[in-house]
Amino acid sequence: MEYDFKKHIDNPLFRMISQSCKELGVRGYVIGGYVRDILLRRKSNDIDIVTVGSGIALAKKVASHLPGNKEVKYYGAFGTAMIKYRGVEIEFVGARRESYDRNSRKPVVEDGTLEDDQNRRDFTINAMAISINEDDFGAFLDPFDGMSDLEDLNIRTPLDPDITFSDDPLRMMRAIRFATQLHFYIDPDAFYSIARNAERIKIVSMERITDELNKIMMSSRPSMGFVLLDECGLLKYILPQLTLLKGVEVIHGRGHKDNFYHTMQVLDQVAEVSDNLWLRWAALLHDIAKPQTKRWEDGIGWTFHGHEFKGSKMVPKIFGQLKLPLNEKMKYVEKLVLLHLRPIVLAEDIVTDSAVRRLLFDAGDDIDDLMILCNADITSKNEEKVKQYRHNFEIVKEKLKEIEAKDHLRNWQPPIDGTSIMETFGLAEGREVGVIKNAIREAILDGVIGNNFEEAYAFMKRLGAEQGLTVVKEIEAPVIANNQGPVPSKL
């Protein structure tokens, strides 16, 4: 395919980098993802420049010519530099060749030629280069026919894949990530090589692996990446808990669904409607404890009682193992895994105000995301069953809106707090106060009393009287921000 690359780089920025190369007496090339994305017609703000010389010296020269504000960083230990300028990141590196020790993915680096630098690239589609030199500005350099691989939607290594993947095992993850993001195939030789070298992933830091996992997770169809990870044998080293979901066991002719592929479908259905990375993680882990809770019960069939509770308890360990953040993001995933059955159960039964109040109270601000997850969790092959579920699910959503508008229970706190209880009855902090506070909360959630100070205060005094407590001080209604009005819902 003939292609005019010059028109894509014939602008003041690349001309200025070209002039800087000329002033230093070195040759320079645009290489890698920026060239690939030109052919894929994708916008890219990341530019990689390789020079047969010093990347840092070229970056300094370019920085000296750039007008206005710019951010420049030099990484002397790696011989690289980065310039951020007007929303574009330009990385400079000297052409090099690399050799590896088997027990490390950190190479021994030596100065090299452009050919050496292209040889060390991970895939043919990332080894293509465009000259920015004055004498052949815009010339396309494609020694491994990466353009044909782009046309064929093919991920292939420039050299022997066993060498490419053994030298730097992270490239195995990158192959699967690129295939998932671009909807490409992995060349059979490369894929079988990943399977042969899968154990080598152990020498890669979990932080780097998880960075690739998150990129797979944020693709338009993340299931593609996880299925590939499983098929090539990488998944068992990265997230073995997920591989345990695979398979169907049959007793008396009755089998359960394959929970691995069910999870993949749920993940994709969440990805269709939300770009929230952590909601996608909740989808991936929502059934993670099914293998540990699977039981056959005569007269009932297969059960997974308590898998939502056990699964939520597994989330912190998995996040720790993957070096994911052990903060509110983890707690969010933990909560959604714990609650993911609740709306489904509501949809199966008569939808009571009390059950909806409790769901709103427990989910808080995450109720909308929980409903997305639960809707995605409906994956039955029985069309009538799915139709009925979705009909009932809409009833639950309407009930949630109605109760939320009426009772304002999102991120709700009862109108009577512990301090009010202590002041009213002259009590010290202790168990007795907690019992009364919980009773008020349950009465509101059950609809016994309204969600307002007056009814809650009268209820509290009745409770106190039943327990032999005397009112020592009448108090006025405090101003509670959470009870000022409903929080807008996307339901």
C-alpha positions in Angstrom: 0.0 0.0 0.0 1.4 3.4 -1.0 1.1 6.0 1.7 2.3 9.6 2.0 3.9 9.8 5.4 5.5 13.1 4.8 2.1 15.0 5.0 1.6 13.7 8.5 4.9 15.0 9.8 5.3 18.1 7.7 4.5 20.6 10.4 6.6 23.1 12.5 7.2 20.7 15.4 8.8 17.9 13.3 10.6 20.4 11.1 12.1 21.9 14.2 13.2 18.5 15.5 14.7 17.8 12.0 16.6 21.1 12.2 17.9 20.1 15.7 19.2 16.8 14.3 21.0 18.7 11.5 22.6 21.1 14.0 23.9 18.2 16.1 25.0 16.2 13.0 22.8 13.2 13.9 20.0 11.3 12.3 16.6 11.1 13.8 13.4 9.1 13.2 9.8 8.9 14.4 9.3 5.3 15.5 6.8 3.0 17.1 3.2 3.8 18.2 3.0 7.2 16.5 3.8 5.7 13.1 1.4 2.8 13.8 -1.4 5.2 14.8 -1.0 7.2 11.5 -1.8 4.0 9.6 -4.7 3.1 12.0 -6.0 6.7 11.6 -5.9 7.1 15.4 -5.0 10.4 17.0 -1.8 10.2 19.1 -0.2 12.7 21.4 2.8 10.5 22.2 5.8 10.8 19.9 8.9 8.6 20.1 12.0 9.9 18.5 15.0 7.7 18.1 18.4 9.2 17.1 21.6 7.6 16.1 23.4 9.6 18.8 22.5 10.9 22.2 18.8 11.2 23.0 19.4 13.5 25.8 21.6 15.9 23.7 18.9 16.0 21.0 16.2 16.7 23.6 18.2 19.6 25.0 18.6 21.0 21.5 14.9 20.7 20.8 14.0 22.2 24.1 16.2 25.2 23.4 14.2 25.9 20.2 10.7 25.4 21.6 8.9 28.7 22.4 6.7 29.2 25.5 6.0 26.8 28.3 7.4 23.3 28.3 8.2 20.6 30.7 11.6 18.8 30.2 12.8 15.7 32.1 16.2 14.0 31.5 16.8 10.4 32.6 20.5 10.1 32.5 20.6 6.5 33.8 18.5 5.4 30.8 19.8 7.8 28.2 16.3 9.1 27.6 14.5 12.4 27.9 10.9 13.6 27.8 9.4 16.9 26.7 5.8 17.9 27.3 4.7 20.7 25.0 1.2 21.9 24.2 -0.5 18.6 25.1 2.1 16.4 23.3 4.7 14.2 24.9 7.9 13.7 23.0 10.3 11.0 24.2 13.9 11.0 22.9 16.2 7.9 23.0 19.4 7.0 21.4 19.4 4.0 19.0 20.6 1.0 20.9 21.0 -2.7 21.0 20.2 -4.9 24.0 21.3 -8.2 25.5 19.6 -9.9 28.4 20.4 -12.1 31.4 17.9 -14.9 31.7 17.0 -14.0 35.3 16.3 -10.3 34.6 14.2 -8.3 32.2 16.7 -5.4 32.6 18.9 -5.4 29.5 22.6 -4.6 29.0 22.4 -1.6 26.7 24.9 -0.5 24.1 24.8 2.2 21.4 23.5 0.9 18.1 22.2 1.6 14.7 18.6 2.3 13.6 18.5 -1.4 12.5 19.6 -2.5 16.0 16.9 -0.4 17.5 14.2 -1.8 15.2 15.4 -5.3 16.0 14.8 -4.8 19.7 11.2 -3.6 19.3 8.4 -5.9 20.6 6.2 -6.2 17.5 6.5 -5.5 13.8 3.7 -2.9 14.0 5.8 -1.0 16.5 9.1 -1.2 14.6 8.1 1.0 11.7 9.9 4.4 11.4 9.7 7.6 9.4 12.8 9.7 8.7 12.8 13.3 9.9 16.2 14.0 8.3 16.5 16.8 5.8 17.7 14.6 2.9 14.9 12.0 3.1 12.2 13.7 5.2 9.1 11.5 5.4 10.8 8.3 4.1 9.1 5.1 5.5 11.3 2.4 7.0 9.6 -0.9 7.5 12.2 -3.7 7.6 9.8 -6.4 9.0 6.7 -5.5 6.9 4.7 -4.2 9.8 2.4 -2.4 7.4 1.2 -5.8 6.0 0.7 -7.0 9.6 -1.5 -3.9 10.2 -3.5 -4.7 7.1 -3.9 -8.4 8.3 -4.7 -7.4 11.9 -1.7 -9.4 13.0 0.5 -9.1 16.1 4.0 -10.6 15.2 7.5 -10.2 16.6 10.3 -8.8 14.5 12.7 -11.6 15.5 12.2 -15.2 16.9 9.3 -14.8 19.3 11.1 -17.2 21.8 13.9 -14.7 22.0 11.6 -11.6 22.1 9.4 -13.0 24.9 12.1 -14.7 26.9 14.3 -11.6 26.9 11.4 -9.4 28.2 8.4 -11.4 29.3 6.3 -8.3 29.8 6.0 -8.3 26.0 3.7 -11.3 26.3 1.3 -9.1 28.2 1.7 -6.4 25.7 0.9 -8.8 22.8 -2.4 -9.6 24.5 -3.1 -6.0 25.4 -2.5 -4.8 21.8 -4.6 -7.7 20.4 -7.4 -6.7 22.8 -7.2 -2.9 22.3 -6.9 -3.1 18.5 -9.1 -6.3 18.0 -6.1 -7.9 16.3 -5.0 -11.6 16.1 -1.8 -12.8 17.6 0.4 -14.6 15.0 0.3 -18.4 15.8 4.1 -18.6 16.1 4.0 -15.8 18.6 1.0 -17.2 20.5 2.6 -20.7 20.9 5.8 -19.0 22.0 3.9 -17.1 24.8 2.5 -20.5 25.9 6.0 -22.0 26.0 7.4 -19.0 27.9 4.4 -18.2 30.1 6.3 -19.1 33.3 8.8 -16.4 32.6 6.2 -13.8 33.6 7.3 -14.5 37.2 10.3 -12.3 36.8 8.2 -9.2 35.9 7.1 -6.9 38.7 3.4 -7.2 39.5 3.1 -3.4 39.1 4.0 -3.7 35.4 1.7 -6.7 34.9 -1.2 -4.9 36.5 -0.6 -1.8 34.4 -1.2 -4.0 31.3 -4.1 -5.7 33.0 -5.8 -2.3 33.6 -5.3 -1.4 29.9 -6.9 -4.7 28.9 -9.7 -4.0 31.4 -10.3 -0.6 29.8 -10.6 -1.9 26.2 -14.0 -2.0 24.5 -14.2 -5.8 24.9 -12.0 -6.8 27.8 -13.1 -10.4 27.8 -10.9 -11.0 24.7 -7.8 -10.2 26.7 -8.7 -12.5 29.7 -9.6 -15.4 27.4 -6.3 -15.0 25.6 -4.5 -14.8 28.9 -6.2 -18.1 29.9 -5.6 -19.9 26.6 -1.8 -19.1 26.6 -1.3 -20.1 30.2 -0.5 -16.6 31.7 -3.7 -16.2 33.7 -2.8 -19.0 36.1 0.4 -17.1 37.1 -1.3 -13.7 37.3 -4.8 -14.3 38.7 -5.2 -18.0 39.5 -8.5 -17.4 41.4 -10.1 -16.5 38.0 -9.0 -19.8 36.4 -10.8 -21.8 39.1 -14.1 -20.4 37.7 -13.7 -22.5 34.5 -15.5 -25.7 33.8 -19.0 -27.3 34.3 -19.7 -30.1 36.7 -22.7 -32.4 36.0 -24.6 -34.5 38.6 -27.8 -36.4 37.7 -27.7 -34.7 34.3 -27.8 -31.2 35.8 -24.8 -28.8 35.3 -24.2 -25.3 36.4 -23.1 -22.5 34.0 -19.4 -22.1 33.2 -18.7 -19.2 35.6 -15.6 -18.1 33.8 -17.4 -17.4 30.6 -20.4 -16.0 32.5 -17.9 -13.6 34.2 -16.5 -12.6 30.8 -20.0 -11.8 29.5 -20.8 -9.7 32.6 -17.5 -7.8 32.2 -18.2 -7.0 28.6 -21.8 -5.9 29.3 -20.5 -3.5 32.0 -17.9 -2.2 29.6 -20.6 -1.4 27.1 -22.1 1.1 29.4 -19.4 2.3 31.8 -15.8 3.4 31.6 -15.4 3.1 35.4 -12.3 0.9 35.8 -13.3 -0.2 39.3 -16.8 -1.1 38.3 -15.2 -3.3 35.7 -13.0 -4.9 38.4 -16.2 -5.5 40.4 -17.6 -7.3 37.4 -14.5 -9.4 37.0 -14.6 -10.4 40.7 -18.3 -10.6 41.4 -18.5 -14.4 41.3 -14.8 -15.1 42.3 -15.9 -17.2 45.3 -18.2 -19.5 43.5 -15.6 -22.4 43.3 -15.3 -22.3 47.1 -19.1 -22.2 47.7 -20.3 -24.7 45.1 -22.5 -27.4 46.5 -24.9 -30.0 45.1 -28.1 -30.2 47.1 -30.6 -33.0 46.4 -33.9 -31.6 45.4 -32.4 -28.2 44.6 -29.4 -28.7 42.4 -26.2 -26.6 42.3 -26.0 -23.8 44.9 -23.4 -21.2 45.6 -24.7 -19.9 49.0 -22.8 -17.0 50.4 -20.5 -16.6 47.4 -21.1 -12.8 47.5 -20.0 -12.6 51.2 -16.9 -14.8 50.7 -16.1 -13.1 47.4 -16.1 -9.7 49.1 -13.6 -11.0 51.7 -11.3 -12.2 48.9 -11.1 -8.7 47.3 -8.5 -7.3 49.6 -6.2 -10.3 49.1 -6.5 -10.1 45.4 -5.9 -6.4 45.3 -2.8 -6.9 47.5 -1.6 -9.7 45.2 -2.0 -7.5 42.1 -0.6 -4.3 43.8 -3.9 -2.6 43.2 -4.7 0.3 45.5 -5.8 -0.8 49.0 -7.9 2.3 49.5 -11.5 3.5 48.8 -11.2 1.9 45.3 -10.8 -1.5 46.9 -13.6 -0.9 49.4 -15.8 0.1 46.5 -15.2 -3.2 44.7 -15.6 -5.1 47.9 -19.0 -3.4 48.5 -20.3 -4.1 45.0 -19.2 -7.8 45.2 -21.0 -8.1 48.5 -24.2 -6.5 47.3 -24.3 -7.8 43.7 -27.2 -10.3 44.4 -29.4 -7.9 46.3 -31.2 -6.2 43.4 -31.6 -9.6 41.6 -33.2 -11.1 44.7 -35.5 -8.1 44.9 -36.4 -8.6 41.2 -37.4 -12.2 42.0 -39.7 -11.4 44.9 -42.4 -8.8 45.7 -40.5 -5.5 45.9 -41.2 -4.1 49.4 -40.4 -0.6 50.5 -38.4 -2.0 53.4 -36.1 -4.0 51.2 -35.5 -1.1 48.9 -34.8 1.2 51.8 -32.1 -1.3 53.1 -30.6 -1.5 49.6 -30.3 2.3 49.3 -28.9 2.5 52.8 -26.3 -0.2 52.2 -25.3 0.9 48.7 -25.2 4.7 49.3 -23.7 6.7 46.4 -22.8 3.5 44.6 -26.4 2.4 44.0 -26.3 3.4 40.3 -23.1 1.4 39.7 -24.5 -1.6 41.6 -27.6 -1.5 39.3 -25.3 -1.5 36.2 -23.5 -4.5 37.6 -26.7 -6.4 38.5 -28.2 -5.7 35.1 -25.1 -7.0 33.4 -25.3 -10.1 35.6 -28.4 -11.3 33.8 -26.9 -13.7 31.2 -29.3 -16.7 31.0 -29.7 -18.3 27.6 -33.4 -18.7 28.4 -34.9 -15.7 26.6 -38.2 -15.8 28.5 -36.3 -15.9 31.8 -34.1 -12.9 30.8 -37.2 -11.0 29.6 -38.9 -11.6 33.0 -35.8 -10.6 34.9 -35.4 -7.4 33.0 -39.1 -6.6 33.5 -38.8 -7.1 37.2 -35.5 -5.2 37.3 -37.3 -2.2 35.8 -39.8 -2.4 38.7 -37.0 -2.4 41.2 -35.4 0.6 39.5 -38.6 2.6 39.6 -39.1 1.6 43.3 -35.6 2.8 44.0 -36.4 6.2 42.5 -39.6 6.5 44.4 -38.2 5.5 47.8 -35.1 7.7 47.3 -37.2 10.7 46.4 -39.5 10.2 49.4 -37.1 9.0 52.1 -33.7 10.5 51.0 -31.7 7.4 52.0 -28.7 7.7 49.8 -25.7 8.1 52.2 -28.2 8.5 54.9 -27.7 8.8 58.6 -30.7 8.5 61.0 -32.1 11.8 62.3 -31.3 10.8 65.9 -27.6 10.4 66.6 -25.8 9.0 69.7 -25.2 12.4 71.2 -28.9 13.2 71.1 -29.7 9.9 72.8 -27.1 10.5 75.6 -28.3 14.1 76.2 -32.0 13.1 76.3 -31.6 10.3 78.9 -28.4 11.5 80.6 -26.5 8.4 79.5 -22.7 7.9 79.1 -21.4 6.4 75.9 -21.9 2.7 75.8 -23.8 -0.3 74.5 -27.2 1.0 75.7 -26.9 4.0 73.4 -26.0 1.8 70.5 -29.0 -0.5 71.0 -31.4 2.5 70.9 -29.7 4.0 67.9 -29.8 0.8 65.9 -33.5 0.3 66.9 -34.3 3.7 65.5 -32.5 3.0 62.2 -34.2 -0.4 61.8 -37.6 1.2 62.5 -37.1 3.7 59.7 -35.8 1.1 57.3 -38.7 -1.1 58.0 -41.2 1.7 57.5 -42.4 1.6 61.1 -41.7 5.3 61.5 -40.9 8.1 59.0 -37.4 9.3 58.2 -37.8 12.6 60.2 -36.7 13.9 63.6 -40.1 14.2 65.1 -41.2 10.6 64.6 -37.7 9.2 65.4 -37.6 11.3 68.7 -41.0 10.1 69.8 -40.0 6.5 69.0 -36.8 6.9 71.0 -38.6 8.2 74.1 -41.0 5.2 73.9 -38.0 2.8 73.7 -36.4 4.6 76.7 -39.6 4.3 78.7 -39.8 0.6 78.0 -36.3 0.2 79.3 -36.9 2.3 82.4 -35.0 5.4 81.2 -36.1 8.9 82.2 -36.0 11.9 79.9 -33.7 14.4 81.6 -33.5 16.9 78.8 -35.7 17.7 75.8 -33.7 18.5 72.7 -34.5 20.2 69.4 -34.1 18.8 65.9 -30.5 19.2 64.7 -29.7 20.3 61.1 -28.5 17.2 59.3 -27.0 17.8 55.8 -27.8 14.3 54.6 -31.5 14.8 55.3 -31.9 18.2 53.5 -33.1 16.6 50.3 -32.7 13.8 47.8 -29.4 13.2 45.9 -30.0 13.2 42.1 -30.1 9.7 40.8 -29.1 8.3 37.4 -31.3 5.3 37.9 
